[in-house]
Amino acid sequence: MDENRKSEDVPVPFEEALNRTGNGLYNYLLAITCALILLAIGTDLFGFSLVVAAACDLNLTVKQTGILTSLPFVGILLVSYVWGYVSDTKGRRFALVMPLTMSFILACIGSLSPHWLFLGLAKFLSVIFSCAANSATYTLVGESCIQRVRSKYMLLMTCLLLLSPAMGAILAYPTLKLDLAIDVPLLGIVYRPWRILVVVLALPSGLGAIAIYFFYESPKFLFNCGRKEEALEVLKKIHAINHRGTKEELKVDSLVLEDATTKKQMSVLRAIVEQSAPLFRFPHLRRSLQLYYIVGVVYITNNSFLMWLPQILNLVRISMESSTAGEGNICSLMTLKPHVQASANSTSETHVCRGHVEDNVIYTLIISQFIFSFLNFVISCLPNRRKVVLLTILSASSFSGVMLNLTPETISSVIFFVIFTSTCLGMGILASFFVDLYPTSYRGMATCLSIMVGRSCAFVGINLVGNLIFNYCQGTFYLWSLLVFSSVVAAWFLPPDKSPEAKSNTV
């Protein structure tokens, strides 16, 4: 009896105590909720481009449309750094409940915009808050679930994240088909379907804020902040939920955390610098440069080229209708650009105030993103082969960029193009590396910086590709394939995957 009592008094390593809580109902619900939150913010972000396309009563010029569409990405770039600090200091749960609530409120206000500038400002502020979930969701799941299933859950979460453009299209299709025009004289606006779509796209984020409120803070975060009793209590509650229906208790009286750190009192700006500086010092410098480089390549390749998919499909359609149907690859079709642009200009006049999005754009988004999500689900079944899978994804992308130029046939060229943009399948794998390879104190900041790096590269790449692909198509794909291949070399030096048994013994 005394021996058992003594054994319980011995501090238990945190990871071992977390493993004792098991993998059950609490973990399932937390992973599903965080996955739905990621889907919600992605849907709101990508769906906004459909809102802008349908907002005919704002009389937007091409320049104004471009500004509105890019504003959400600018918001992400500006505050991802700050939300990493908030997540690491105030808590993962706090970085979800409050920002998502504010994001929904601001989106509802934006739906009443009398002017495009007001709509842009409301959306900018809304995204500033909602983007906090980009890293906080992954970190909360990573620190609340046992290591055996951690990577699998994160990859499954990315499956839903990849569906966000498709979900935005699915929500937009019936909403924009509504026959609605309500005068609101007080605000000087007419409430049309696109305004309803703004609220519809933001509603899942608001529901996510309510749902996450019923979960606990990350026990690892609590312990690292010195709130040891709270951390132990959370572990016991998770254990109780996962082992409901039994009288088994978590027999842990004290914890020890090897990578716990103490916080100093300092200004917010100084704290942000201190929070991120260790990521670029020994022993994390080499790993940070390696991971952020791979992240940059993944985002700049996927986001920059995928936005041109509808344009390319339009080229394919014109080619299939011509007498030379099926002849020539994508770059050969780029020689048709004067005809395509003339065709686009002739249809744009009838599209200006139609108030809905073309069906072929909706179908393209839905089909392509469902395929990527399915492939990501398959990848999630291989959580112990992360490095091999990442190398395969990047290698396939690089190879497809070269083959896109070499194939003489249209459909095959389009297929290679889609595979070329499949680097997005590596996002979940990279997120799991950020959780595993950094200590608790810097994990939220490291993940947030990865989002910031990715969005920055995407912002640059989108503008770069638009200028290159129609003028130097073949050279662009060859050089970009070389860029992706360089990320294969960088990924080759990632640490090897551990077996489930080895992971369970890691603190």
C-alpha positions in Angstrom: 0.0 0.0 0.0 2.8 2.4 1.0 4.8 1.4 -2.0 1.8 2.2 -4.3 1.4 5.5 -2.6 5.1 6.4 -3.1 4.9 5.5 -6.7 2.0 7.8 -7.2 3.9 10.6 -5.5 6.8 10.4 -8.0 6.4 13.1 -10.7 5.2 11.7 -14.0 6.5 13.0 -17.3 3.8 15.0 -19.0 3.7 12.9 -22.2 3.4 9.7 -20.1 0.5 11.3 -18.1 -1.1 12.4 -21.3 -0.8 8.9 -22.8 -2.6 7.6 -19.7 -5.6 9.7 -20.5 -6.0 7.6 -23.7 -7.6 8.4 -27.0 -11.3 8.6 -26.7 -14.5 10.7 -27.0 -12.8 14.0 -25.8 -10.0 13.7 -28.4 -12.5 12.8 -31.2 -14.7 15.8 -30.5 -11.8 18.2 -30.1 -10.2 17.1 -33.4 -13.5 17.3 -35.2 -14.3 20.8 -33.7 -10.9 22.2 -34.6 -11.1 20.7 -38.1 -14.5 22.3 -38.6 -13.1 25.6 -37.4 -10.3 25.4 -39.9 -12.8 24.6 -42.6 -14.9 27.6 -41.4 -12.2 30.2 -41.6 -10.9 28.8 -44.9 -14.4 28.9 -46.3 -14.9 32.5 -45.2 -11.5 33.5 -46.6 -11.8 31.8 -50.1 -15.5 32.4 -50.4 -15.0 36.2 -50.1 -13.8 36.2 -53.7 -17.2 34.9 -54.7 -18.8 37.7 -52.7 -16.8 40.3 -54.5 -17.7 38.8 -57.8 -21.4 39.0 -57.0 -21.5 42.5 -55.4 -22.6 44.2 -58.6 -24.4 47.0 -56.8 -21.1 48.3 -55.4 -20.1 49.2 -59.0 -16.5 47.8 -58.5 -13.8 48.6 -61.0 -11.1 46.0 -61.8 -8.7 47.7 -59.4 -11.2 47.9 -56.6 -12.0 44.2 -57.1 -8.3 43.3 -56.8 -7.9 45.4 -53.6 -10.9 43.7 -52.0 -9.9 40.2 -52.9 -6.3 40.7 -51.6 -7.2 42.5 -48.4 -7.9 39.2 -46.4 -4.4 37.9 -47.2 -2.8 41.2 -46.1 -4.6 40.9 -42.8 -3.2 37.4 -42.3 0.4 38.6 -43.0 0.1 41.5 -40.5 -1.2 39.7 -37.5 -0.2 36.0 -37.7 2.9 37.0 -35.7 0.8 38.6 -33.0 -1.6 35.7 -32.7 1.4 33.4 -32.2 2.4 35.5 -29.2 -1.1 35.5 -27.9 -1.4 31.7 -28.3 1.9 31.1 -26.4 1.1 33.5 -23.6 -2.7 33.7 -23.1 -3.6 30.2 -24.2 -4.7 28.2 -27.2 -8.3 28.2 -26.2 -8.3 31.9 -25.6 -6.8 32.4 -29.1 -9.9 30.7 -30.5 -13.0 31.7 -28.6 -12.5 35.5 -28.5 -11.1 36.0 -32.1 -13.7 33.8 -33.8 -16.5 35.6 -32.0 -15.1 39.0 -33.0 -14.6 37.8 -36.6 -18.3 36.7 -36.9 -19.6 40.0 -35.5 -17.4 42.1 -37.9 -18.5 39.9 -40.8 -22.2 40.6 -40.0 -21.4 44.4 -39.8 -19.6 44.1 -43.2 -22.8 42.6 -44.8 -24.4 46.1 -44.2 -21.6 47.9 -46.1 -22.8 50.9 -48.1 -19.5 51.3 -49.9 -16.7 49.0 -51.1 -14.2 50.6 -48.7 -16.4 49.8 -45.7 -16.7 46.2 -46.9 -13.0 46.0 -47.4 -12.3 47.4 -43.9 -14.8 45.1 -42.2 -13.4 42.0 -44.0 -9.9 43.0 -43.2 -10.7 43.3 -39.5 -12.7 40.1 -39.6 -9.8 38.1 -41.1 -7.4 39.7 -38.6 -9.3 37.9 -35.8 -10.2 34.7 -37.6 -6.7 33.9 -38.7 -5.8 33.3 -35.1 -7.3 29.8 -35.6 -4.7 28.9 -38.2 -2.1 27.8 -35.6 -4.1 27.6 -32.4 -6.3 24.7 -33.6 -3.3 22.6 -34.6 -1.4 23.4 -31.4 -4.5 22.7 -29.1 -5.0 19.3 -30.7 -1.3 18.5 -30.7 -1.0 19.2 -27.0 -4.2 17.6 -25.9 -4.0 14.3 -27.8 -1.6 11.4 -27.3 1.4 11.2 -29.6 0.3 8.0 -31.3 -2.6 9.7 -33.0 -1.4 13.3 -33.0 -0.1 13.5 -36.6 -3.1 11.6 -37.9 -5.5 14.1 -36.4 -3.6 17.0 -37.9 -3.6 15.5 -41.3 -7.3 14.8 -41.0 -7.8 18.5 -40.0 -6.0 19.5 -43.2 -8.3 17.3 -45.2 -11.2 19.6 -44.2 -9.0 22.8 -44.6 -8.4 21.8 -48.3 -12.1 21.6 -48.8 -12.6 25.2 -47.8 -12.7 26.6 -51.4 -15.2 23.9 -52.4 -17.3 24.6 -49.3 -17.3 28.3 -50.1 -18.6 27.4 -53.6 -21.2 25.1 -52.2 -22.5 27.7 -49.8 -22.4 30.4 -52.5 -24.3 28.5 -55.1 -27.8 28.4 -53.5 -27.3 31.7 -51.6 -26.6 33.7 -54.7 -29.5 32.1 -56.5 -32.0 33.7 -54.1 -34.3 36.3 -55.6 -34.0 39.0 -52.9 -33.7 42.8 -52.9 -34.8 44.5 -49.7 -34.4 48.3 -49.5 -32.8 49.5 -46.3 -33.2 53.3 -46.5 -31.6 54.0 -43.2 -28.3 52.6 -44.4 -28.8 53.5 -48.1 -28.4 50.0 -49.3 -30.3 47.2 -50.9 -29.9 43.9 -49.1 -29.1 41.4 -51.8 -28.0 37.8 -51.8 -24.3 38.6 -51.7 -24.8 40.3 -48.4 -26.5 37.2 -47.0 -23.6 35.2 -48.3 -21.2 37.3 -46.2 -23.1 36.2 -43.1 -23.5 32.6 -44.3 -19.7 32.3 -44.9 -18.9 33.7 -41.4 -21.6 31.7 -39.5 -19.5 28.5 -39.1 -16.7 30.5 -37.4 -19.3 31.9 -34.9 -20.5 28.4 -34.2 -16.9 27.2 -33.8 -16.3 29.9 -31.1 -19.3 28.5 -29.2 -18.2 24.9 -29.6 -14.6 25.4 -28.5 -15.8 27.1 -25.4 -16.9 23.7 -24.0 -13.4 22.2 -24.3 -10.4 22.6 -21.9 -7.3 24.6 -22.3 -4.2 22.8 -23.4 -2.9 21.0 -20.3 0.7 21.3 -21.6 0.3 25.1 -21.9 -1.2 25.3 -18.4 1.7 23.4 -17.0 4.3 25.4 -18.9 2.8 28.6 -17.5 3.1 27.3 -13.9 -0.5 26.4 -13.5 0.4 22.9 -12.5 -2.8 22.0 -10.6 -5.0 23.2 -13.4 -3.0 21.1 -15.9 -3.4 18.0 -13.7 -7.1 18.7 -13.3 -7.6 19.0 -17.1 -5.8 15.7 -17.6 -8.0 14.0 -15.1 -11.1 15.4 -16.8 -9.9 14.3 -20.2 -9.3 10.8 -18.7 -12.7 10.7 -17.2 -14.4 11.6 -20.5 -12.3 9.1 -22.4 -13.0 6.3 -19.8 -16.6 7.2 -19.1 -18.6 4.2 -17.8 -15.7 2.9 -15.8 -14.4 3.8 -12.3 -10.8 4.0 -13.4 -9.0 7.1 -12.3 -5.9 8.8 -13.6 -3.4 7.9 -10.9 -1.1 10.9 -11.3 -0.4 13.4 -8.4 2.3 15.5 -9.9 3.9 16.2 -13.3 7.2 17.1 -14.8 7.8 18.8 -18.1 11.3 18.7 -19.6 10.8 21.7 -22.0 8.9 23.9 -19.6 10.2 27.5 -19.4 9.6 30.5 -17.2 8.1 33.8 -18.5 9.6 37.2 -17.7 7.6 40.4 -17.4 8.3 42.6 -20.4 6.6 44.8 -23.0 4.5 43.2 -25.6 6.8 44.2 -28.5 9.8 42.9 -26.6 7.9 39.7 -25.6 7.1 39.0 -29.3 10.7 39.4 -30.3 11.8 37.2 -27.4 9.2 34.6 -28.3 10.3 34.3 -31.9 14.1 34.9 -31.6 14.9 31.5 -30.2 13.5 30.0 -33.4 16.4 31.5 -35.3 19.1 30.7 -32.8 21.0 27.6 -32.0 19.8 24.8 -31.7 16.6 25.7 -33.7 18.1 27.9 -36.5 18.9 25.1 -39.0 15.5 23.4 -38.5 13.6 26.7 -38.7 15.2 27.7 -42.0 14.6 24.2 -43.4 10.9 24.0 -42.5 10.1 27.6 -43.4 11.8 27.1 -46.8 9.7 24.0 -47.5 6.5 25.9 -46.3 7.3 28.8 -48.7 7.7 26.5 -51.7 4.5 24.6 -50.9 2.4 27.7 -50.6 3.9 29.7 -53.5 3.4 26.7 -55.8 -0.1 25.7 -54.8 -1.7 29.1 -54.2 0.0 30.9 -57.1 -0.9 28.4 -59.8 -4.2 27.1 -58.6 -5.8 30.5 -59.0 -5.2 30.2 -62.7 -7.0 26.9 -63.0 -10.3 28.4 -64.2 -8.4 30.4 -66.9 -6.6 27.3 -68.0 -9.8 25.3 -68.2 -11.3 28.1 -70.3 -8.3 27.7 -72.7 -9.0 24.0 -72.8 -12.6 24.5 -73.6 -11.8 26.8 -76.4 -9.3 24.3 -77.7 -11.7 21.4 -77.6 -14.3 23.4 -79.5 -11.8 24.2 -82.3 -10.7 22.1 -85.2 -7.4 21.3 -83.4 -9.2 19.8 -80.4 -6.8 18.0 -78.0 -3.6 19.2 -79.7 -1.0 21.0 -77.7 -0.2 21.3 -74.0 -1.1 24.2 -71.7 1.8 26.3 -72.8 0.8 25.8 -76.5 -2.7 27.0 -75.6 -1.3 30.2 -74.1 -0.7 31.3 -77.7 -4.5 31.7 -77.9 -4.5 34.3 -75.3 -5.6 37.2 -77.5 -8.7 35.3 -78.6 -9.4 34.2 -75.0 -9.1 37.7 -73.7 -11.4 39.0 -76.4 -13.9 36.3 -75.5 -13.6 37.1 -71.8 -14.2 40.8 -72.5 -17.2 40.0 -74.6 -18.8 38.1 -71.8 -17.8 40.3 -68.9 -20.3 43.0 -69.9 -23.2 40.6 -69.4 -21.7 39.3 -66.2 -21.2 42.6 -64.4 -24.5 42.8 -62.6 -25.7 39.2 -62.9 -25.2 38.7 -59.2 -24.1 35.1 -59.3 -21.0 33.1 -60.2 -20.7 30.9 -63.3 -21.5 27.3 -62.8 -18.3 26.0 -64.3 -16.2 27.9 -61.7 -18.3 26.3 -58.9 -17.9 22.8 -60.3 -14.1 23.3 -60.8 -13.6 24.4 -57.2 -15.7 21.6 -55.8 -14.2 18.7 -57.9 -10.6 19.7 -57.6 -10.7 20.4 -53.8 -12.6 17.2 -53.1 -9.9 15.3 -54.9 -7.2 17.0 -52.9 -9.1 16.4 -49.7 -9.5 12.7 -50.5 -5.8 12.3 -51.2 -5.0 14.0 -47.9 -7.3 11.6 -46.1 -5.3 8.7 -47.7 -2.1 10.4 -46.5 -3.6 10.7 -43.0 -3.7 6.9 -42.8 0.2 7.0 -43.0 1.1 9.1 -39.9 4.3 7.1 -39.4 5.5 7.8 -42.9 5.4 11.6 -42.9 8.8 12.2 -44.4 8.4 9.6 -47.1 5.0 10.9 -48.0 6.2 14.6 -48.1 9.1 13.6 -50.3 6.7 11.8 -52.6 4.3 14.8 -52.9 7.1 17.3 -53.6 8.8 14.9 -56.1 5.5 14.3 -57.9 4.9 18.0 -58.2 8.4 18.7 -59.5 8.1 15.9 -62.0 4.7 17.0 -63.2 5.9 20.5 -63.9 8.5 19.2 -66.3 6.0 16.7 -67.9 3.5 19.5 -68.4 5.9 21.0 -70.9 6.8 17.7 -72.6 3.4 16.2 -73.2 1.9 17.1 -76.6 -1.7 16.5 -75.6 -4.2 18.9 -73.8 -5.9 16.7 -71.2 -2.7 15.1 -70.0 -1.2 18.5 -69.7 -4.1 19.7 -67.5 -3.7 16.6 -65.3 0.0 17.3 -64.8 -0.9 20.9 -64.0 -3.3 19.7 -61.2 -0.6 17.4 -59.8 1.9 20.2 -60.0 -0.3 22.2 -57.6 -0.8 19.3 -55.2 2.0 20.6 -52.9 -0.9 21.6 -50.6 -1.1 18.0 -49.6 2.1 18.6 -47.6 0.6 21.3 -45.4 -0.7 19.0 -42.7 2.5 17.0 -42.6 4.5 20.2 -42.1 2.1 21.3 -39.3 2.8 18.1 -37.5 6.6 18.7 -37.8 6.2 22.1 -36.2 4.4 20.6 -33.3 6.9 17.8 -32.8 10.2 19.6 -33.4 9.7 22.7 -31.2 9.3 23.0 -27.4 5.9 24.0 -26.0 6.9 27.6 -25.3 7.6 28.4 -29.0 5.3 26.0 -30.7 2.4 28.5 -31.3 4.8 31.2 -32.6 6.6 28.7 -34.9 3.3 27.6 -36.4 2.0 31.1 -36.8 5.2 32.2 -38.5 4.8 29.3 -40.9 1.4 30.6 -41.9 2.9 34.1 -42.3 5.7 32.8 -44.5 3.3 30.8 -46.6 0.9 33.6 -47.2 3.7 36.0 -47.9 5.1 33.7 -50.5 1.7 33.1 -52.0 1.0 36.9 -52.2 4.3 37.4 -54.1 3.8 34.2 -56.2 0.3 35.1 -57.3 1.5 38.4 -58.7 4.6 36.9 -60.2 2.8 34.0 -62.0 0.3 36.3 -63.6 3.1 38.2 -65.3 5.2 35.1 -66.3 2.9 32.3 -67.3 1.4 34.0 -70.4 4.7 35.3 -71.6 7.3 32.7 -70.6 5.2 29.7 -70.0 7.6 26.8 -70.6 10.5 28.5 -68.8 8.2 29.3 -65.9 7.3 25.7 -65.4 10.8 24.4 -65.8 12.3 26.9 -63.3 9.4 26.4 -60.9 9.9 22.6 -61.1 13.5 23.2 -60.1 12.3 25.3 -57.2 10.0 22.5 -56.0 12.9 20.0 -56.4 15.0 22.1 -54.1 12.4 21.6 -51.4 12.7 17.9 -52.0 16.4 18.2 -51.1 15.5 20.3 -48.0 12.9 17.7 -46.9 15.4 14.9 -47.3 17.2 16.2 -44.3 14.2 16.2 -42.0 14.4 13.8 -39.0 13.3 10.2 -39.8 9.9 9.1 -38.7 9.6 7.2 -35.4 7.7 4.1 -34.9 4.6 4.3 -32.6 6.5 2.5 -29.9 9.4 4.9 -30.0 7.0 7.9 -30.0 5.2 6.7 -27.0 8.5 6.6 -25.1 9.4 10.2 -26.1 8.8 12.9 -23.6 
